[in-house]
């Protein structure tokens, strides 16, 4: 594999690490109960709201598309279904600890996205549009507040059949409709020549345009209706709750910008050693995601910081401390083991035997499909 292609793959690992770091910052801020203020720390954290998680899903779709390249559809579907079951079990267990768990949503993102792998891009784009139209129709006709206790941010009937389905597809933290759009976007991006510098730059420019249009349209429409219809104005934001089309557009743009920057700067980050240090964490994000809940939030609880309403600066400091520890752990672990512990468990319990699935084309052979490094490689 050439250095260019290797740098490209490591650039995506770096993007995955950055997205994970953003999720840690947002989640720590939420559980600490940080109140809005005018500090730079708060503004930085607020800017990551919904963007980090969206980037993570786009990268997952990109990995799914690249990993499945050159593999028979039936084989890739079989593997993805088993991995989805594994993620669902892990995610539901995680939901007992952390209400805003994303893993059980991921199980269904992967499951549904797998059926789009053999389809032409125009059908995938059509599905993305339909998902967003469907959500607008749903929010105008259904009760978005159903099941929620917004004072405690808990979903009271999550463990009932009706509540779980409603949460999963409509009004949960990351509902399949329309969040599956991000995964499908990743599938489309996987079909681009991402090793081409011109494509990388174009991707960043398109992403910047998406963010600019979403934010500009949101600002303009809200200014028009704020005084006459405040409830409608709340639906015209680029905030992740509820995930209206302008948010999906802004989140997609942010993900494209992140991918563009990491791919473009990959040779530079590699030269300065940043890739070697951070890429292992980008390949162990399932382990680290669970770790930031069990270990990271566990430490916050031991320090009596959960719902303490500490400052945004304090929350950011604890976030960076955990991220630094995660990088050190992942780097040390990667010196001995090929995969993270949860990634290895996933492959053992729901993976495939050596050689059952042929490796994809050379340029994709080392892409890691979050959350399992080497999901479609041997």
Phi and psi in degrees as a GROMACS rama.xvg file:
@    title "Ramachandran Plot"
@    xaxis  label "Phi"
@    yaxis  label "Psi"
@TYPE xy
-73.436  163.848  UNK-2
-62.6801  -36.3344  UNK-3
-61.52  -46.4912  UNK-4
-68.4518  -38.4202  UNK-5
-63.2749  -43.2599  UNK-6
-62.5222  -36.8103  UNK-7
-60.6791  -46.0328  UNK-8
-66.1182  -42.3663  UNK-9
-66.6087  -29.5386  UNK-10
-63.1859  -38.1135  UNK-11
-70.5974  -34.9501  UNK-12
-64.0659  -38.7669  UNK-13
-65.5345  -40.2936  UNK-14
-62.2889  -40.1827  UNK-15
-64.6005  -39.4617  UNK-16
-64.2868  -43.9187  UNK-17
-62.864  -41.2509  UNK-18
-63.018  -42.0806  UNK-19
-61.545  -44.789  UNK-20
-59.3144  -39.2786  UNK-21
-63.5897  -38.3476  UNK-22
-65.4154  -37.8724  UNK-23
-61.8759  -45.7254  UNK-24
-60.7978  -45.4128  UNK-25
-65.9306  -47.5804  UNK-26
-66.9416  -38.9861  UNK-27
-63.9899  -38.8154  UNK-28
-63.0317  -39.47  UNK-29
-66.8001  -49.2548  UNK-30
-71.6467  -27.439  UNK-31
-74.1471  -25.2219  UNK-32
81.9863  38.6624  UNK-33
-63.1231  133.708  UNK-34
-94.0109  146.398  UNK-35
-58.2009  140.004  UNK-36
-149.27  -168.297  UNK-37
-102.615  8.49118  UNK-38
-72.8895  157.23  UNK-39
-63.7894  -34.2  UNK-40
-62.1088  -43.1366  UNK-41
-66.4167  -43.7105  UNK-42
-62.7117  -38.7548  UNK-43
-64.8157  -46.4403  UNK-44
-62.9883  -42.3614  UNK-45
-63.8317  -35.4957  UNK-46
-65.5896  -24.3922  UNK-47
-86.5764  -12.368  UNK-48
-56.8767  118.144  UNK-49
78.4296  -21.001  UNK-50
-80.37  -41.9259  UNK-51
-64.1974  -47.4925  UNK-52
-64.7068  -39.1467  UNK-53
-62.6707  -43.0153  UNK-54
-61.2943  -38.213  UNK-55
-62.1475  -42.2408  UNK-56
-69.6416  -40.7736  UNK-57
-60.2146  -44.1162  UNK-58
-63.725  -34.5124  UNK-59
-64.946  -43.5261  UNK-60
-64.7859  -37.7082  UNK-61
-63.1261  -43.4384  UNK-62
-64.4812  -39.4712  UNK-63
-61.2638  -45.764  UNK-64
-64.6284  -44.3558  UNK-65
-68.192  -41.3547  UNK-66
-67.4915  -32.4164  UNK-67
-84.7526  -5.50054  UNK-68
-62.3171  128.668  UNK-69
82.0881  5.041  UNK-70
-109.379  141.951  UNK-71
-58.2134  137.83  UNK-72
-57.3367  -43.5357  UNK-73
-59.9419  -37.6263  UNK-74
-69.3508  -46.2985  UNK-75
-64.5796  -37.6855  UNK-76
-65.1071  -42.1495  UNK-77
-60.2223  -45.3594  UNK-78
-64.7665  -45.667  UNK-79
-63.0043  -39.2505  UNK-80
-61.6719  -45.2729  UNK-81
-65.9064  -39.3675  UNK-82
-66.9331  -34.8555  UNK-83
-63.7942  -40.2735  UNK-84
-62.5532  -42.1461  UNK-85
-60.6697  -47.8087  UNK-86
-62.7354  -38.2056  UNK-87
-62.3825  -43.9964  UNK-88
-64.7133  -45.5007  UNK-89
-63.8468  -42.8492  UNK-90
-65.5698  -41.4017  UNK-91
-65.6013  -38.9695  UNK-92
-63.2668  -39.6282  UNK-93
-67.2198  -30.5371  UNK-94
-65.0966  -22.4547  UNK-95
-67.9827  -21.9342  UNK-96
-103.902  -41.8203  UNK-97
-129.178  109.662  UNK-98
-60.0445  -30.8123  UNK-99
-91.4733  26.3361  UNK-100
-52.8672  140.342  UNK-101
-108.392  -12.6424  UNK-102
-65.269  -39.6822  UNK-103
-69.8089  -26.0355  UNK-104
-69.6284  -41.3056  UNK-105
-55.8728  -38.056  UNK-106
-54.4707  -42.9841  UNK-107
-81.0222  -31.7574  UNK-108
-56.8423  -51.1466  UNK-109
-61.7621  -43.9237  UNK-110
-60.0349  -50.0157  UNK-111
-72.071  -39.2506  UNK-112
-64.5518  -30.8598  UNK-113
-58.4714  -31.9363  UNK-114
-73.9808  -14.5389  UNK-115
-91.5307  -9.4929  UNK-116
-54.2824  -45.6919  UNK-117
-81.7554  -3.22517  UNK-118
-82.7511  153.925  UNK-119
-67.4157  154.608  UNK-120
-59.6837  -33.0028  UNK-121
-63.1983  -32.8847  UNK-122
-72.5976  -33.4365  UNK-123
-68.8836  -43.1472  UNK-124
-61.1851  -39.7293  UNK-125
-62.2424  -40.2178  UNK-126
-65.1521  -38.3819  UNK-127
-61.612  -45.0635  UNK-128
-62.9973  -45.7405  UNK-129
-63.3113  -38.0561  UNK-130
-59.9382  -41.6801  UNK-131
-74.3336  -36.5042  UNK-132
-64.5371  -42.3622  UNK-133
-61.0981  -39.8828  UNK-134
-66.7386  -40.0118  UNK-135
-61.0087  -43.713  UNK-136
-62.3198  -42.5534  UNK-137
-64.1789  -43.6237  UNK-138
-71.2107  -23.1827  UNK-139
-84.4316  -17.4751  UNK-140
-115.726  -18.4203  UNK-141
-113.123  167.631  UNK-142
-89.7677  104.559  UNK-143
-67.8869  -24.5791  UNK-144
-82.5213  -6.82248  UNK-145
-57.0623  128.289  UNK-146
89.7586  -17.8323  UNK-147
-90.3001  141.64  UNK-148
-113.664  96.9208  UNK-149
-70.7764  -15.5393  UNK-150
-70.2011  -35.8154  UNK-151
-111.448  -1.23736  UNK-152
53.9279  43.6488  UNK-153
-117.983  150.309  UNK-154
-104.773  105.71  UNK-155
-69.871  -29.6111  UNK-156
-115.039  32.9077  UNK-157
-57.4354  -36.8116  UNK-158
-90.4974  15.9725  UNK-159
-103.375  158.491  UNK-160
-60.5335  -48.2974  UNK-161
-63.9324  -46.2228  UNK-162
-63.8744  -41.1376  UNK-163
-64.3934  -45.9656  UNK-164
-63.6969  -42.6997  UNK-165
-61.3244  -46.0035  UNK-166
-62.9493  -43.2619  UNK-167
-65.0639  -43.6633  UNK-168
-102.277  -17.3407  UNK-169
-127.845  -60.347  UNK-170
-125.845  26.0596  UNK-171
-79.273  -174.145  UNK-172
-65.3721  -37.067  UNK-173
-137.152  63.2058  UNK-174
-62.3809  145.168  UNK-175
-54.934  -40.6957  UNK-176
-100.171  106.544  UNK-177
-111.924  11.7253  UNK-178
-62.5172  -22.2985  UNK-179
-57.6224  -22.1428  UNK-180
-53.9607  -40.5655  UNK-181
-64.7186  -43.2853  UNK-182
-62.7679  -42.2973  UNK-183
-67.2215  -35.7776  UNK-184
-59.3969  -42.0024  UNK-185
-60.4148  -38.3622  UNK-186
-60.0671  -41.5711  UNK-187
-66.7351  -43.9169  UNK-188
-62.3536  -31.3119  UNK-189
-63.9039  -18.4698  UNK-190
-89.3235  -5.1037  UNK-191
-84.986  159.233  UNK-192
-82.6929  76.4777  UNK-193
-68.5149  -14.5383  UNK-194
-80.7679  -9.81376  UNK-195
-82.4449  122.964  UNK-196
-58.3848  -37.25  UNK-197
-64.9378  -38.4255  UNK-198
-65.9238  -40.0705  UNK-199
-60.9755  -45.4991  UNK-200
-65.7581  -43.3162  UNK-201
-61.3216  -38.6922  UNK-202
-60.3145  -43.3421  UNK-203
-64.917  -40.3424  UNK-204
-66.8334  -39.7849  UNK-205
-64.634  -41.5392  UNK-206
-61.5487  -42.662  UNK-207
-63.1266  -39.3829  UNK-208
-65.247  -41.118  UNK-209
-61.7381  -45.6415  UNK-210
-64.3806  -44.1264  UNK-211
-63.3799  -44.2995  UNK-212
-64.7669  -45.6461  UNK-213
-60.6247  -48.1942  UNK-214
-68.399  -40.0826  UNK-215
-66.2457  -45.8184  UNK-216
-64.4955  -40.8181  UNK-217
-60.5203  -47.3387  UNK-218
-61.7162  -44.0378  UNK-219
-67.2201  -45.6628  UNK-220
-67.3078  -39.3946  UNK-221
-64.6965  -38.1083  UNK-222
-63.5873  -33.2102  UNK-223
-73.6219  -36.4208  UNK-224
-109.447  -3.32103  UNK-225
-56.8855  -44.8147  UNK-226
-78.6828  -29.015  UNK-227
-93.6614  -30.9479  UNK-228
-147.542  79.1161  UNK-229
-58.9481  -33.4136  UNK-230
-65.7832  -41.0004  UNK-231
-65.1594  -38.232  UNK-232
-59.4512  -34.8178  UNK-233
-67.31  -23.1262  UNK-234
-87.3353  -5.13783  UNK-235
-105.708  16.0433  UNK-236
-87.6468  173.004  UNK-237
-104.635  21.6667  UNK-238
-75.245  153.251  UNK-239
-75.6324  -14.1317  UNK-240
-126.956  113.028  UNK-241
-78.7293  154.607  UNK-242
-80.9489  77.3814  UNK-243
-76.5472  166.921  UNK-244
-53.4807  -36.4927  UNK-245
-65.4975  -33.6224  UNK-246
-67.5834  -44.784  UNK-247
-58.9078  -40.3637  UNK-248
-65.3584  -44.6545  UNK-249
-66.7576  -43.1083  UNK-250
-64.6201  -38.7349  UNK-251
-64.4098  -42.6587  UNK-252
-62.6515  -42.439  UNK-253
-61.8824  -39.848  UNK-254
-65.2209  -40.8134  UNK-255
-66.3901  -38.5986  UNK-256
-63.8951  -43.97  UNK-257
-60.7267  -47.5953  UNK-258
-61.8003  -43.5301  UNK-259
-60.0266  -47.8179  UNK-260
-63.42  -45.0547  UNK-261
-68.9647  -36.4597  UNK-262
-70.6319  -42.8862  UNK-263
-66.7319  -40.8148  UNK-264
-90.1694  1.64314  UNK-265
-54.0216  -44.8728  UNK-266
-61.4914  -35.058  UNK-267
-72.5983  -46.5394  UNK-268
-63.4196  -32.8599  UNK-269
-68.5075  -41.3041  UNK-270
-63.3298  -36.0161  UNK-271
-91.5524  5.11037  UNK-272
83.5873  0.00241592  UNK-273
-67.2607  -38.2096  UNK-274
-64.3153  -45.4316  UNK-275
-60.4554  -32.3917  UNK-276
-79.9068  -42.3214  UNK-277
-95.6767  -25.9146  UNK-278
-58.9599  -38.9859  UNK-279
-57.8058  -36.3652  UNK-280
-66.9007  -34.265  UNK-281
-68.7932  -18.879  UNK-282
-97.7418  -0.36306  UNK-283
-126.501  36.5864  UNK-284
-71.545  -24.6696  UNK-285
-67.1109  -47.705  UNK-286
-59.1511  -45.001  UNK-287
-71.1661  -32.8639  UNK-288
-63.0394  -47.7334  UNK-289
-64.1458  -37.6564  UNK-290
-64.1642  -35.4342  UNK-291
-71.4673  -18.7369  UNK-292
-88.9331  -52.6063  UNK-293
-70.7445  -47.009  UNK-294
-89.5762  -53.536  UNK-295
-61.19  -54.891  UNK-296
-71.6199  -26.4711  UNK-297
-62.3048  -41.1291  UNK-298
-67.1582  -39.3073  UNK-299
-61.6343  -39.1118  UNK-300
-67.3951  -41.1279  UNK-301
-62.5711  -31.9082  UNK-302
-88.1362  5.52541  UNK-303
59.8885  39.1345  UNK-304
-100.271  -12.8705  UNK-305
-64.6617  127.101  UNK-306
54.6164  30.0671  UNK-307
-84.5142  -10.926  UNK-308
58.6158  37.0974  UNK-309
-66.268  168.09  UNK-310
-69.9387  160.924  UNK-311
-62.2527  -35.4648  UNK-312
-63.8134  -40.9832  UNK-313
-64.6793  -45.0074  UNK-314
-62.1286  -39.5992  UNK-315
-66.463  -38.4721  UNK-316
-62.6329  -45.871  UNK-317
-65.7364  -34.4837  UNK-318
-63.5577  -48.1421  UNK-319
-64.0825  -34.4565  UNK-320
-63.2681  -44.2885  UNK-321
-66.7392  -43.2741  UNK-322
-58.9172  -42.1861  UNK-323
-61.9775  -43.2871  UNK-324
-64.1316  -37.9995  UNK-325
-64.6349  -40.9854  UNK-326
-63.5871  -44.7977  UNK-327
-62.8644  -45.8595  UNK-328
-59.8003  -50.7778  UNK-329
-61.9528  -39.8441  UNK-330
-64.9383  -46.082  UNK-331
-64.1511  -42.6988  UNK-332
-63.0498  -40.4786  UNK-333
-67.525  -18.5444  UNK-334
-73.1831  -18.3042  UNK-335
-114.455  -40.7025  UNK-336
-117.787  149.403  UNK-337
-74.1718  -36.812  UNK-338
-125.47  158.387  UNK-339
-66.9196  163.051  UNK-340
-61.7253  -42.8533  UNK-341
-73.3421  -36.4857  UNK-342
-61.4636  -40.8535  UNK-343
-67.1743  -40.4414  UNK-344
-62.8639  -39.8602  UNK-345
-61.771  -44.0166  UNK-346
-67.5508  -36.4285  UNK-347
-68.1038  -44.2982  UNK-348
-86.6483  -27.4045  UNK-349
-132.987  8.73442  UNK-350
-86.3886  -161.504  UNK-351
-120.907  157.48  UNK-352
-74.0867  156.914  UNK-353
-56.8389  126.241  UNK-354
89.1385  -5.83785  UNK-355
-65.686  -40.474  UNK-356
-111.125  129.231  UNK-357
-73.4817  144.678  UNK-358
-64.9791  145.87  UNK-359
-72.1491  -175.032  UNK-360
-57.9116  155.742  UNK-361
-52.7008  -43.2536  UNK-362
-66.5641  -14.6893  UNK-363
-110.911  -0.21555  UNK-364
-62.6026  -24.0639  UNK-365
-111.136  11.7398  UNK-366
-67.2131  136.049  UNK-367
-100.041  127.337  UNK-368
-88.8041  109.079  UNK-369
-59.2523  136.093  UNK-370
-103.236  22.6543  UNK-371
-127.497  108.204  UNK-372
-59.218  125.67  UNK-373
77.6379  27.4032  UNK-374
-57.6879  -40.2466  UNK-375
-111.358  23.3025  UNK-376
-121.657  162.281  UNK-377
